[in-house]
Amino acid sequence: MYQKLYEAYKNLSWCDGLMVNITVPMHLERKFGDRMRLELDALHRQLFPRRKKIDHRNLPEEATTSIQGAWADSALIYLKCAIGRRSWLKRKLFALAQTVEIVPGEHRLMHQVSSGAYGSQGYDASRYARQSAERYADSIRAEGFTAEVKEANDHTDGRWGIHHADYEVWGNLEDWQVDALQRRSKTSLLDWAVSCWRNGVNPKVYDPFLPYDIFDKSCSIWSLEIVPAMSGGKEG
């Protein structure tokens, strides 16, 4: 049951996450765009039966606005239903994750992170990619399962000398099993942010919407840890 619900949740990823301003319009265009244009085409053929070339600009503005408005309303209803469905699935998966049985299978590539995903970090791109892979692996290790991070496709940018690589996480769990383990995690958002600083990465890079109070508090905690270390353990 968990696997089936997880797949449904994953298929609705377009309406949630950091890239919704891009993914939502793209999905709705694929879902409704062609059908709306077909209706406009049909109206054009009805009004101008002798014209071989269809140009929607020839259509009366009122008719075009009416058709586009009707499809926009349908798309909005569809979007609201999708968001509601994903929210319900999220709650259901969290509840099921606490008791679902996780049985390891064959050794496989479970996850991959490319330094290209963190190109905005310049010379630190590979460090952020590796730490992202390590965080994924840690969520598995924390529950008593094995996970190994391997570097692949290692190369250096010829122009800028920036190190690039892919970081692979190998183990014996499937995607839905890892998802269940991560939903069991007792690590708070604050603890996660502090662990990022400890590993030399800024949590805001991974989560641009990290609440400012969590960000500020994690900075303070990390500062209190690092200052004594930099002064040789002497305080005051």
Secondary structure, 3 states (H helix, E strand, C coil): CHHHHHHHHHHCHHHCCCCHHHHHHHHHHHHHHHHHHHHHHHHHHHHCCCCCCCCHHHCCHHHHHHHHHHHHHHHHHHHHHHHHHHHHHHHHHHHHHCCCCCCCCCCEEEEEEEHHHHHHHHHHHHHHHHHHHHHHHHHHHCCCCCEEEEEEEEEECCCCCCEEEEEEEEECCCHHHHHHHHHHCCCCHHHHHHHHHHCCCCHHHHCCCCCHHHHHHHHHHHHHHHHHHHCCCCCC
